[in-house]
Amino acid sequence: MNRVVSENLREAKATLDRLAGLESEMIAAADAIAGALLSGEKLLACGNGGSAADASHLTTEFVCRFNQDRRPYPAISLAAHGGDLTAIGNDYEFNDIFARQVQAFGKPGDVLIAFTSSGRSENVRRALVAAKELQVKSIAFLGKDGGSCTGLADIELLVTGTVTARIQEGHQFLFHTICEIVEEKLQA
């Protein structure tokens, strides 16, 4: 077997094995998301780079569907609005691109889902702070040691490790599992 393939398979298995310790956090995240959506509230999601793609992927699972045909639910990726991102980055600063949108769109009862594979994304940290100030519940998908975002979210899903790709794969496993649990709750 190719060295890269075998090493990646070994690392991916180790990452997935560590996720078993996050079961209670996954259930809490699913409960928070389902509770918000069933109460008529919305989801906001943010992240940078690959984590921005994860935020958009997650919101799409609720706007469209995950496994089952069901009504759409309001979920907004804060990384998807080019006009908002560039205006805020230009008129204020890049570190405010998500916090300003949380301030614009968030209200008590909503849920912010933040992704940072390093835990050190200042714009994600500021979004979590803004959510707390607005009483928006927050779920953070963190990586490495959690970085400066540790302790800011109501629910933290920390995928430890040093390889960003494995952390992102762990995040995807976690949010797909959460989506499946939430969808069952939405169908009940």
C-alpha positions in Angstrom: 0.0 0.0 0.0 1.2 3.5 -0.7 2.7 5.2 2.3 0.5 8.3 2.0 -2.6 6.2 1.8 -1.7 4.0 4.7 -0.7 6.9 6.9 -3.9 8.8 6.1 -6.0 5.8 6.8 -4.3 5.2 10.2 -4.7 8.9 11.1 -8.3 9.0 10.0 -9.1 5.9 12.1 -7.4 7.4 15.1 -9.3 10.7 14.7 -12.7 8.9 14.4 -11.9 6.7 17.4 -11.4 9.8 19.5 -14.8 11.2 18.5 -16.6 8.5 20.6 -15.8 10.7 23.6 -17.9 13.5 22.2 -21.3 11.7 22.3 -22.8 13.9 25.0 -21.7 17.0 23.1 -23.2 15.7 19.8 -26.5 15.0 21.6 -26.5 18.4 23.2 -25.7 20.1 19.8 -28.5 18.2 18.1 -31.0 19.1 20.9 -30.0 22.8 20.6 -30.4 22.8 16.8 -33.7 20.9 16.8 -35.1 23.1 19.6 -34.3 26.3 17.8 -35.7 25.1 14.4 -38.8 23.6 16.0 -39.4 27.0 17.8 -39.2 28.9 14.5 -35.6 30.2 15.1 -32.7 30.0 12.7 -29.2 28.7 12.4 -26.2 30.9 11.6 -22.8 29.2 10.7 -19.3 30.6 10.0 -15.8 29.5 9.4 -12.8 30.3 7.1 -11.5 28.4 4.1 -12.4 24.7 4.4 -14.3 25.6 7.5 -16.3 28.1 5.5 -17.2 25.3 3.1 -18.2 23.2 6.1 -20.4 26.0 7.4 -22.1 26.2 4.0 -22.4 22.4 3.8 -24.1 22.3 7.2 -26.6 25.0 6.4 -27.5 23.4 3.1 -28.4 20.2 5.0 -31.2 22.2 6.7 -32.3 24.5 3.9 -32.6 21.5 1.5 -32.6 18.2 3.4 -30.2 15.6 4.8 -31.6 12.1 4.4 -35.3 12.6 4.5 -37.8 14.7 2.5 -39.1 17.3 4.9 -39.8 21.0 5.0 -36.9 23.4 4.7 -35.5 25.2 7.8 -33.8 28.6 8.0 -30.0 28.2 8.1 -27.6 30.9 6.9 -23.9 30.5 6.1 -22.2 33.8 7.1 -19.3 32.9 4.8 -21.5 32.9 1.7 -22.4 36.5 1.3 -19.6 38.1 -0.7 -21.1 41.6 -0.5 -21.4 41.5 3.3 -17.9 40.0 3.7 -16.1 42.5 1.6 -18.0 45.5 2.9 -17.4 44.6 6.5 -13.8 43.7 5.8 -13.2 47.0 4.0 -15.2 49.4 6.1 -14.3 47.8 9.5 -11.9 44.9 9.5 -11.6 41.3 8.5 -11.8 40.1 12.1 -15.4 41.6 12.3 -16.8 39.8 9.2 -18.8 37.2 11.2 -19.5 39.2 14.4 -21.1 42.0 12.5 -23.4 39.5 10.7 -24.3 37.8 14.0 -25.2 41.2 15.3 -27.3 41.8 12.2 -29.1 38.5 12.0 -28.9 36.9 15.4 -31.5 37.0 18.1 -32.1 35.1 21.3 -33.2 31.5 20.4 -31.1 31.3 17.3 -28.0 29.1 17.2 -24.5 30.1 15.9 -22.4 27.2 14.7 -18.8 28.1 14.4 -16.0 26.1 12.7 -12.3 26.6 13.3 -9.8 23.8 12.7 -7.1 25.7 14.5 -9.2 27.3 17.3 -7.3 30.5 16.6 -9.5 32.2 14.0 -10.0 35.7 15.4 -13.1 36.4 13.3 -14.7 33.2 14.6 -13.7 34.1 18.2 -15.4 37.5 17.8 -18.5 35.8 16.3 -18.8 33.6 19.4 -18.4 36.6 21.7 -21.1 38.5 19.8 -23.4 35.5 20.1 -22.9 35.4 23.8 -23.7 39.1 24.1 -26.9 38.6 22.1 -27.9 35.4 24.0 -27.6 33.4 20.8 -26.8 29.8 21.7 -23.4 28.7 20.2 -21.8 25.5 19.1 -18.1 25.5 18.2 -16.4 22.8 16.1 -12.8 23.3 17.2 -9.5 21.7 16.3 -6.0 21.1 17.7 -6.2 22.3 21.3 -9.2 24.6 20.8 -7.1 27.7 20.8 -8.5 31.1 21.8 -12.0 29.9 21.0 -12.0 27.5 23.9 -14.6 28.3 26.6 -16.6 30.7 24.4 -19.3 28.4 23.1 -22.2 26.8 24.9 -21.3 23.5 23.3 -17.8 22.6 22.1 -16.8 19.7 19.8 -13.1 19.5 19.9 -11.3 17.3 17.4 -7.8 17.0 18.7 -4.9 16.4 16.4 -2.3 18.2 14.4 -3.4 17.5 10.8 -6.0 20.0 9.5 -7.4 17.6 7.0 -8.1 15.0 9.7 -9.7 17.6 11.9 -12.0 18.7 9.1 -12.9 15.1 8.4 -13.7 14.7 12.1 -15.9 17.9 12.0 -17.7 16.5 8.9 -18.4 13.2 10.7 -19.7 15.1 13.7 -22.0 17.4 11.9 -23.3 14.7 9.6 -24.1 12.6 12.7 -25.8 15.7 14.4 -27.8 16.4 11.2 -29.1 12.8 11.2 -30.2 13.1 14.9 -31.8 16.5 14.3 -33.6 15.3 11.2 -35.2 12.5 13.3 -36.3 15.1 15.8 -37.8 17.3 13.1 -39.8 14.4 11.7 -41.2 13.4 15.2 
